[in-house]
Amino acid sequence: TANKVARYIVDTTFEGQDVHIGWFGGEPLFNAKVIDIITTKVDSAKRKVHSSIITNGYLFDEKLCKKAVRDWKIRNVQITLDGTEGVYNTAKNFIYKDTNAFKVVIQNIHHMLNAGMTVNIRMNVDLHNVENLKELIVFLAEEFKGEEHFSAYVHELFDDTRTPEHNKELFNNMNIIDNLLSEYNIRTSGAQLPGTIKTIHCMIDD
């Protein structure tokens, strides 16, 4: 399938054309071989490849960061952090049982920035986690102080059972987090709070 996708991209573009590839999943780094195949074949056909990736960041160690910039032409990374260390590790415990997943991801974000990538953190807000996200913002602002290619933005967490009153509370929470990101100067440039709650929440359905 990867070879067919690469051939399709080459057949529908021309030599020297800019080709942007966005990698997302699931977790795209669980199948890095596919990224290798497609990027290598499109690049060798003399297309100007540049990529972005949505990842949980856990597998993005220093070695892979260098490969991502050099071979996959990745320039932008989005990572979701839904809470501070304890909250994050509790959520990830179903798969990363024997390690501190939060610390691994934070260290890997440093590797991404050192490799020249721009890192954008997505913070999913619901009705119950606003206080914990405040703590996370303070931590991130200190951890990545002075990193001009690091930023974060707020997004609503999907829940189709909310009442109109709950939605009002959710937007208030989102506004609190958005303002705090601005206060700590790590708010993603151009990010805007949504005007409505979307009914479609995944790119695959958009």
C-alpha positions in Angstrom: 0.0 0.0 0.0 2.8 2.4 0.8 4.4 1.8 -2.6 1.1 2.4 -4.3 0.6 5.7 -2.3 4.1 6.8 -3.3 3.4 6.0 -6.9 0.1 7.9 -6.8 1.8 11.0 -5.4 4.5 10.9 -8.0 2.0 10.3 -10.9 -0.2 13.3 -9.8 2.6 15.8 -9.3 5.5 17.2 -11.4 9.2 17.4 -10.9 10.2 20.2 -8.5 6.7 20.5 -7.1 6.2 21.1 -3.3 4.5 18.1 -1.8 3.3 18.2 1.8 2.6 15.0 3.7 0.8 15.0 7.0 1.3 11.9 9.1 -1.3 11.0 11.7 -3.1 8.0 13.1 -3.4 6.2 15.6 0.3 6.6 16.3 2.2 7.0 13.0 5.5 6.1 14.5 4.3 2.6 15.2 4.7 2.0 11.5 7.7 4.2 10.6 8.6 1.9 7.7 5.6 3.3 5.8 6.9 6.9 6.3 10.3 5.7 5.1 9.0 4.1 1.9 6.7 7.0 0.9 9.0 9.8 1.7 12.1 8.1 0.1 10.3 7.3 -3.2 8.6 10.7 -3.5 11.9 12.5 -2.7 13.9 10.4 -5.1 11.4 11.4 -7.8 12.6 15.0 -7.3 9.6 16.3 -5.5 10.2 18.9 -2.8 8.9 17.0 0.2 8.1 18.6 3.5 6.1 16.9 6.3 4.2 17.4 9.5 3.3 14.8 12.1 0.7 14.3 14.8 2.2 12.0 17.4 2.1 11.2 21.1 5.9 11.8 21.1 6.8 8.7 23.1 8.9 7.0 20.3 10.4 10.3 19.1 13.9 9.9 20.7 17.0 11.8 19.7 18.0 9.4 17.0 14.6 9.3 15.4 14.3 13.2 15.5 17.5 13.5 13.5 16.2 11.0 10.9 12.8 12.7 10.8 14.4 16.0 9.8 16.9 14.6 7.5 15.0 11.8 5.7 11.3 12.5 6.3 11.6 16.3 6.0 9.4 16.8 9.1 9.3 20.4 10.2 6.2 20.6 12.4 5.0 18.3 15.3 1.8 18.3 17.2 1.6 16.5 20.5 -1.3 16.2 22.9 -0.7 16.6 26.6 -3.9 16.2 28.6 -2.4 16.9 32.1 0.5 17.0 34.4 2.8 14.0 35.1 0.5 12.0 37.3 -2.6 12.5 35.2 -0.7 11.8 31.9 0.9 8.6 33.2 -2.4 7.3 34.6 -3.9 7.7 31.1 -1.0 6.1 29.4 -0.6 3.2 31.8 -2.5 0.8 29.6 0.5 0.7 27.2 3.5 2.3 28.9 3.4 0.4 32.2 7.1 0.3 33.1 8.3 3.8 32.4 7.5 7.4 33.2 5.8 8.2 29.9 5.4 11.9 30.7 9.2 12.4 31.3 10.0 10.5 28.2 7.8 12.7 26.1 9.1 15.9 27.6 12.6 14.9 27.0 11.7 13.9 23.4 10.2 17.4 22.9 13.6 18.8 23.7 15.1 16.5 21.1 12.6 17.7 18.5 13.3 21.3 19.2 17.1 20.7 19.2 16.7 19.0 15.8 15.0 22.1 14.3 11.4 21.1 14.5 8.5 23.3 15.6 6.5 21.7 18.4 2.8 22.6 19.0 1.1 21.2 22.1 -2.6 20.5 22.0 -4.4 20.7 25.3 -7.8 19.0 25.4 -10.1 20.8 27.9 -13.2 19.2 29.5 -15.4 20.2 32.4 -13.1 18.7 35.0 -9.5 19.2 34.1 -9.0 23.0 34.0 -7.1 23.3 37.3 -4.7 20.5 36.3 -4.1 22.1 32.9 -3.2 25.4 34.7 -0.5 23.5 36.5 0.7 22.0 33.2 1.0 25.4 31.6 3.2 26.7 34.4 5.4 23.6 34.1 5.7 23.9 30.3 6.4 27.6 30.4 9.3 27.0 32.7 10.5 23.8 31.0 10.6 25.4 27.5 11.4 28.9 28.5 13.0 30.8 25.6 12.1 28.2 23.0 10.7 30.3 20.2 9.5 27.2 18.3 7.4 25.8 21.1 3.8 26.7 21.6 0.4 25.3 22.8 -3.2 25.7 22.1 -6.5 24.7 23.7 -9.1 22.4 22.2 -12.4 21.0 23.5 -12.5 17.3 24.4 -15.2 15.5 22.5 -18.3 14.6 24.5 -21.7 14.2 22.8 -23.6 14.0 26.2 -23.1 17.7 27.2 -26.0 19.9 27.9 -26.1 23.6 26.7 -25.2 24.6 30.3 -22.2 22.2 30.2 -21.1 23.7 26.9 -21.1 27.2 28.4 -19.0 25.9 31.2 -16.7 24.2 28.8 -16.2 27.4 26.7 -15.4 29.3 29.9 -12.8 26.7 30.8 -11.3 26.9 27.4 -11.1 30.7 27.6 -9.3 30.5 31.0 -6.7 28.1 29.5 -6.3 30.2 26.4 -5.8 33.4 28.4 -3.2 31.6 30.6 -1.3 30.4 27.6 -1.1 34.0 26.4 -0.1 35.2 29.8 2.9 32.8 29.8 3.7 33.6 26.2 3.4 30.1 24.8 0.0 30.5 23.0 0.1 29.2 19.4 0.1 32.2 17.1 -3.1 32.4 15.2 -5.0 29.9 17.3 -8.6 30.8 17.9 -11.3 29.5 20.2 -14.0 27.8 18.1 -17.3 29.6 17.6 -19.3 26.4 17.9 -19.0 22.9 19.2 -18.2 20.8 16.1 -20.2 17.7 15.3 -17.3 16.1 13.5 -14.2 15.6 15.6 -11.8 13.6 13.5 -10.0 14.4 10.2 -11.0 11.0 8.8 -14.7 12.1 9.0 -14.2 15.7 8.0 
